[in-house]
Amino acid sequence: MAEEIRLNIALNQDLLLKGQPDVPVIVRLDIEPAEEFRRQHTQVPTDICLLLDSSGSMDEPFTQGDTRTKRDGVIAAAQQILPHLGPQDTVSIIFYDSQAHLIAERLPSGRAGEISALLETLRKYNGATNFEAGLKMAQAVLSNGTAGSRRIFFLTDGNPTNGDPANTLRLIESLGQAGVTIDCMGVGADFNFGYMRQLSASSNGRTERLDTRDRANALFEQLLVSAQRTIATNVFLNVQFAKGLRDLEIYQTAPETRYYSRLQAGSGGRFSLEIPVRTLRQDKRNIYLFKANLDLPTDSSQHPFAEVRLDYDLPAVGLSGQRAALSIAFSCRNQGLPLRDTSVDDMFAEAELAKFYEHFLAVQTQDWRQALSILDEMTRRAHLIDDQDRLRHYQTLRNKLQQKHGLSDDDLNWVGASSTKSTIAQDAAELGTTATSSFSDIDY
């Protein structure tokens, strides 16, 4: 069978001068379906599980001054997906408060009217917030699913008050390993964006802040399309870095920015990493960035960087255990300035915001001065990529932190949502845009 999934690279610089020590380099790796294959497979049957918070706080206004409640907004947003369901799609509904309530189990899309009416019953429930109970029921429901794509749309307006957090994390890990993607959404000002990101991480799902009702309506539809266009499952990216690389940093920038800090140390000073990509979309590319410092050889025309292997299944054609591989190296020469692709540098500068966000979360409650210093770094990155919206917000939050020595939950959620979505990479992830390095910005 023809190559279904392709690996492409772009380098921030190439044709490097031989013998230079401690040269910082960045590799952009794109993973995308081959054009012919994605044209043949545009949509897969999808099992959707709507896991919705039904606790008492959902009766609060959706936003400050709003006449509609969070409960009203979530019902309307969930109903947005119904006209877009495919003929083989199913919908399950679970409400959770102090306990979990199974409202509908794998109803076919042809019963959209019934699904809509059942969503309206969210108004009848009340109680505390038990993530564990809801996720346990969702796991039981989706374990019976046979669709090529299985998704949980997990929504809350707060933090868990019941259940065991350790069991919740184990459930999340188990769902990810079983091929279920969990997209986490927070509504209102009281949920914890950082914790929701932790819950979406093992399945490489999305984490979203629903700050308006319009945003909620659009997002539910976007997440359904993402699920329906899953083209590969059980996807793992394995990277074996060359000997002698230092100061390694690894990021995913699309579909969502993630910073990978846990490298495995191997023999001979080589590092490796396995990234659970989990799924690939038919209409998008996943993008990864690898940064390292290296010493260039004096007697060779190339410096090896990494060996990359992608393992995946293709449920649409019944294939499992498929593989794509790629060797990455930098070219060297005796004289001249390197070719540069500054678009890779810009993408990396934006991706670093995710790393700074994690550092910020780790220190902001214990050391506001250190948190202030991290916000300064984030402000510098926003200036570097000329993102005026982020720049203004980071500066505003910096001033607030300096005055009050702390930030509100809503402020922290904004920092998280803005720092983990790459505007540069989201544009680049659209298939039809250039994936490989063109060195359009060249220094001679």
N, C-alpha and C positions, 0 to 999 in steps of 0.2 A: 504494500500500500504506500502511496506517496507520503512524504513528510507532512504530518498534520500540525505539529507545534514547532515553531521556529525560535531560535535564540539569536538575537542580534546585539552588537555592542557599539558603543560610542566612547571615545577616549577624550578626556579634557585636554590632553596634549600627546603628541607622538613625534617620532623622529628626534629623540632626545640625544643630547650630547654625551658621548661615551665618557666614562670615568667620573661622572659627577656623583658626589655623595648625598645621601639624605634628600632625595627628590620626591616631593609630594605628587601623587598621581591619583586620578579618579576614573573609575570605569562605570559607565552606565550599561546595565544589562536589561534588555527588553525581551519579554516572553509573550508571544502572540500566536494565534492560530493562523495557519496558512490560508491565503485568500480563497482558494478553491474549496478547501474543507469547510470554512465558515459559511460560504455561500450555500453549501449543500445542507447545512445543519443550523437552522436559524432559531429554533425554539425546542426546548425539551419539556416533557411532562414534569410538573412541579407540585410538591406537597408543601403547602404553606401552613404554619401554625402561628396563629395570632395569640401571643401570650401577653395579656393586658392587665395592668394594675387596676384593681377594683377597690382599693383601700379608701378610707373616709376622706383623705386629703384630696382625692380626685374631684371633690365637689367645690374646690377653690377655683377662682377665676383662672382662665388659661394664661392670661398675662394681666399685669396690673391695670385695673380699670376696665377689663373685658367683661361684658355682660354674659358671656358663655363660659361654662366651666371647663376644666381640663377633661372631664368625662365626656362632655358634649363634643369637644374638639377631637378627641381620640376616636370616638364612634364615627364621626364624619370622615376622618382621615382614613380609617380602616375600610370604610365603605367605598373609598375611591378605587380600590383595586378590583372591585367586582366586575365592572364592564370590560376589564382587560385580561380576565382569566382565560386561559386556553381550554380547549375542549377536554383535555386529559388532566387538567389541574384539579387539585382538591384543596379544601380549606378546613382547618381545625381551629376551634376557638377555645381558649382556656382563660378564665379570669382567676386572679389570685389576690387574696387579701391575707387574713390570718391562715387560711387554707386555700387549696386549689379547687376550682370548679370546672369540670369538663362540660362545656356548653355544646360543642359540636365536634364530631370526630370524622375527619376526612370526607366531608360532604363534597360531591362533585360540583363543578362550576355551573352546571345546568340548574342548580338549586340556589342561584344567587339571591333571589327574593327571600328565601328562607334564611340564608346566611345574614342578609341585611337586617332582618327582623330580630335574629338572635343577638346581633351586636348591640341592638338597642337595649337589651336586658342588662347591659353593664350598669345601668342606673339603679338596679335593684340590689346591688351588693355593697358591702361595707366591711370595715375591719382594719386589721393591722397590715403589715407588708412582709410576706414570706416568699423570698426568691426561691428558696430550696424546694418548697412544695410545688410551686409552679413549674420549675424546670424538671422536676422528677416526673410530673404528669406529662409534660411535653416529650420527654424522652420515651415514655411508654407509648404515646400515640404515634410518634414518628418511627419507632422501631418496627412498626407494621407496614410502613410505606415502602413502595417499590419504585417510585418515580426517580428519574435521573438526577433531580435536584430536590433537596430537602432543606427548608429554611424555617427558622424561628424568628419572628419579629417580636422582640422582647422590649416592652415599654414599661417605664416606671416614672413616678414623679418624686421619688424619695430614696431613702436607704432602707435596707431590710431591718425590720424590728423583731421578726420571728425567724426561726430556723437556724441552722448551723452554717456559718460562713465557710468552714473547711469542707463540709459536704457539698456546698454550692459550687466551690471551685473544682471539686472532683467530678461533679455532674457535668460541668462545663467542659472539662478535659475529655471526659468520656464521649460526650456528644460530638466534639471536634474529631476525635479518633474514628467515630462511626460515620463521618462524612456529612454531618449536619452543620450547616452554617448558622451562626447566631448573630443577627444584627441588633445592636442595642441602641435604644432611644430613650432620652430623658426629656421630660416636659416640666416646665416651671423652674423655680430657682433653687430648689432644695435637694435635687439629686446630686450624685457625685460622679462627674464625668470621668475622672481618673479610674474609679472603681468599675464603671461600665466598660471602659477600654480594656481593663483587665479581663472582664468577662467575655468580650468579643475576640480577644487575642488568640486563643487556642484554635479557633475555627477560622481565623483571619477574616472575621466579619467586620461590618462597619459600626462606628460609634457616632451617634448624631445627637445634636442638641436642637430640640424643636422649640424655637423661640417665638414663632408665630403660627397661627392656624393655617395660613397659606403654605408655610414651609412644611407643616405636618402633612397636609394634603398631597403636596408634590412628592414628598419623600416616600410615602407608602407606595405610590405608583412607581417611583424609581427603583425601590427595592424589589418589587415584584418583577419588573423587567430584568433586573440583574439576575434574579433567581431563574427566570425562564430562559435566559441566554447562557446558562452554564454549559460549557462545551467539554470541559475536562474535570475529572474529580480525582480524589486521592493523589493530589499533586504535591511533590516534595522537591525542593531545590537543594542540591548538595554542592558545596563549594569547598575545594581543597586549594588553599593558598600556597604559593611558592615559598620556598625556604628563604629566610632573611627579610621578609616583609615586616615592617614595624608600624606601630600606631594605627592599627586597623580600625576602621569604622564602617559599619554596614547598615544600610537603610533600605526599607521598602518605601517608595514614594507614591505608588498607585497600585491598588485602588485607595489605600489609606496609608499615611506616613507612619512607619514604625521604625524604631531604633533597636537594633539587635546588639546586645552587649555581652552575650555569653558565648564566647568562642571556645572551641575545644582545642587544647594544646596537644599536638602530636609529636612524633619523634623527629629529631633533626631540626627543631625550631619551626616546624610548619603548623599552621592553624587551619581548622576546618569548621564548617558550620552547616547544619541542616535546618532549612527554613520550611515550616509547614504552610505552603502556599494554599493547600486544600482544594481550591477550585480556580478555573479560568473561564472568563467570559468569551462568548462568540464575537463580540463587537468591541472588545477593549484589550489593551495590552497591560500586563503587569510590569512595573519598572523597579529596578533595584540599583543601588549605588554602592560601590566599594571604594574606599579611600585607604591608601597606605603610603608609607615612605619607603623608598628603596635606594640602594646603592647601585649605580649603573656600571656594567662591566667595561673594562678597557679593551677586551679582546673578542667581543661578540657583537653581532648585529641585532640581537634580540635579548630582552630580559623577560623571562616567564613571569606571569602574574598569578594565574589561577587555572585550575581545571574545573569546569562546571558540568554538572549532570542534572537533568530534569527527569523525574519519574512521574508517570501519570497514567490514568485510565480514561478511556473514551466510551462512556456508556451508550452514546447514540449509535455506535457501530459495534457494540459488544466486544471491544478490545480492552484488555487490561495488561499491566506490566509493560507499557510502552516507555521509550526512553529517547531523549535528545541530549547531545553532548557538545561541548565547545571548549577549545583551548584559548586562553587570553594571554597575549604578550605585548610588550612595548618594543617598538623598533628603535635602534640606536644608530648614530652616525658620528663621523669624526669632527664635523664642524657645522656651523649654522645654528640658527635659533629654531626651537621646536615649533611645529604646527599646533595651534591651539583652537579648541572649540569651547568658547566661553559659555555656551548654553548649558554644558554639563556642570561647569562651576556654579552657575546661577541655581540650577536645580539642587545641587548639593548644599548651597548656602541656605536655601529654604528648608531642606530636609533636616538640617541641624536644629531647627526649632523644636522638633519632636524630642531630641536628646535634652535640650535645655528645659523643656517642659517637664520631663521626668525628674531632672535634677531640682527644678523649682518646687515640684510637689514634695520631694523628699525633705526639703529644708524649710519651707515657708512657715510652718507652725513653730519651729524651734529657733530659727535665726533669721529674723526679718532683714537684717543687713546683707546676709549672704543671698537671700532671695532677691533683694534689690539689685545686687551685682549681676545675678542671672538675668533679670529683666533688662538690665543694660545691654547684655550680650544679645538678647532677643531683639532689642530695639536696633542694635547695629546691623543685625542680619536683615531686618525689615528695610532699613535704609539702603543696604547693599543691593537688594533686589528691587528697590524703588516701589515698595508696597506701602502706599501712603495710608491706607485704611489701617493696616496692622500698626504702622508707625505711630499714628495718632492714639490708638487704643493702648499700645504698650506704654507710651509716655503718660497717658492719663492714669493707668494702673500704677505706674512707678510713683507718680506724685501721691496717689492715694495711699500706697504702701508706706511711703516715707512719712506721711502725716499720721496715719492711724496704726502703723506697725502690723497691719493685717489686711486681708481682703475678704469680701463676702463669698459665699458659696457660688453665687451667680457670676461674680468676677472670675473665680477660679474656673468655672465651667466655660466661660468665654475664652480664657487663655488656652484651655485644653482644646476646644473646638477649632480655634483659629490656628493653633500650632501643629495640628495633626492632619490638616488638609492642605495638600500642595496644589496651589493654583497653576503653577508651571507644569507640574506632572500631570494634572488632570487634563489639560489641553493636549499634552504629548501622548496621553494614553488612548486618545481617540484614534481608532484605526483609520488610515487614510492620510495621517501625518507622517513625516519622515522619521524613521526609527534609527537609522544608522548615522554615524558621524559624517558630516559634510565638510567640517573645518571651514565653515563660512566666515568665521571671525579668525583671521590669521595674522600672527605677528611675524614679521620677517626681520 
